[in-house]
Amino acid sequence: MSKYFDILQKFDSVIDCYEIVGEWEIWVKHDHIGHQLVKIKVKLGKDGQYHFDTSHLYKGTGQSGPYRMSRSHGSSVSEALDSAMMQLFMFFKKEDEDAKWILNEFY
């Protein structure tokens, strides 16, 4: 756990904090959407878990909304990155003509 969490949480109004441990950019090729830059951010939480966010979410034709993993953390950076990639590609179909990337408002 970061030694800085105590400094950040001195104020009663601070309810949570994270330390960014890495950010990666990947380019994803889709036959109909084209190329999309997607960023993945991994943060260490005060709970000792590594949490991830992705800049975009994939929404396929048959989905009611973009897919989000119900568990957005792991016990290591690698585990968090694996989960982030699963979130991006669980329902990814490069031939889906009506698929789209949705900007993640929580990134």
C-alpha positions in Angstrom: 0.0 0.0 0.0 1.2 3.5 -0.9 2.6 5.6 1.9 0.8 8.5 0.4 -2.7 7.2 1.1 -2.6 8.6 4.7 -1.7 12.1 3.4 -4.6 12.0 0.9 -7.1 10.8 3.4 -6.5 13.4 6.1 -9.7 15.2 5.1 -13.0 13.7 6.1 -14.5 14.5 2.7 -12.0 12.1 0.9 -13.9 8.8 0.7 -11.5 6.8 -1.4 -8.2 7.2 -3.3 -6.0 5.3 -5.7 -2.5 5.4 -7.0 -2.0 5.1 -10.7 0.6 2.4 -11.3 0.3 2.2 -15.1 -1.5 3.3 -18.2 -1.3 1.6 -21.6 -2.6 2.4 -25.1 -3.7 -0.2 -27.5 -5.0 0.2 -31.1 -7.9 -2.1 -32.0 -8.7 -3.0 -35.6 -12.3 -3.7 -36.5 -13.5 -4.5 -40.0 -16.4 -2.0 -39.9 -15.6 0.5 -37.2 -12.0 1.0 -38.3 -9.1 1.6 -35.8 -9.8 2.7 -32.3 -7.3 3.9 -29.6 -8.3 2.4 -26.3 -6.5 3.3 -23.0 -6.2 1.0 -20.0 -5.4 2.5 -16.6 -4.5 0.3 -13.6 -4.6 1.8 -10.1 -3.6 0.5 -6.7 -6.4 0.9 -4.2 -6.1 1.3 -0.5 -7.6 -2.2 -0.3 -4.4 -3.6 -1.8 -6.1 -4.6 -5.1 -5.3 -3.4 -8.6 -8.3 -1.8 -10.2 -8.7 -1.1 -13.9 -10.6 1.3 -16.2 -10.8 1.3 -20.0 -11.3 4.5 -22.0 -13.9 2.8 -24.2 -16.4 -0.1 -24.0 -17.4 -2.3 -26.8 -21.1 -2.7 -27.8 -22.0 -5.4 -30.2 -25.2 -5.5 -32.3 -27.0 -8.0 -30.0 -26.1 -6.3 -26.7 -28.4 -4.0 -24.9 -25.4 -2.0 -23.6 -21.7 -2.1 -23.6 -20.1 -4.9 -21.6 -18.5 -4.1 -18.2 -16.9 -6.7 -16.0 -18.6 -7.1 -12.7 -15.2 -7.4 -11.0 -12.9 -4.6 -12.0 -9.9 -5.5 -9.9 -7.2 -8.2 -9.4 -4.5 -9.1 -7.0 -1.7 -8.0 -9.5 -1.2 -5.6 -12.3 -1.2 -8.6 -14.7 -4.5 -9.9 -13.4 -6.1 -6.4 -13.7 -4.8 -6.1 -17.3 -6.1 -9.5 -18.2 -9.5 -8.5 -16.9 -9.4 -5.2 -18.8 -8.7 -7.1 -22.0 -11.5 -9.6 -21.3 -13.9 -6.6 -20.8 -12.9 -5.2 -24.2 -12.9 -8.5 -26.1 -15.5 -10.7 -24.4 -18.1 -10.0 -27.1 -15.9 -8.4 -29.7 -16.6 -9.5 -33.2 -14.6 -7.7 -35.8 -17.1 -8.5 -38.6 -20.1 -7.0 -36.7 -21.4 -4.3 -39.0 -23.3 -2.3 -36.3 -20.9 -2.6 -33.4 -19.6 0.6 -31.8 -17.1 1.8 -29.3 -18.7 3.7 -26.4 -16.6 6.3 -24.5 -16.4 5.3 -20.9 -17.5 8.3 -18.9 -15.8 7.0 -15.7 -12.3 6.7 -17.3 
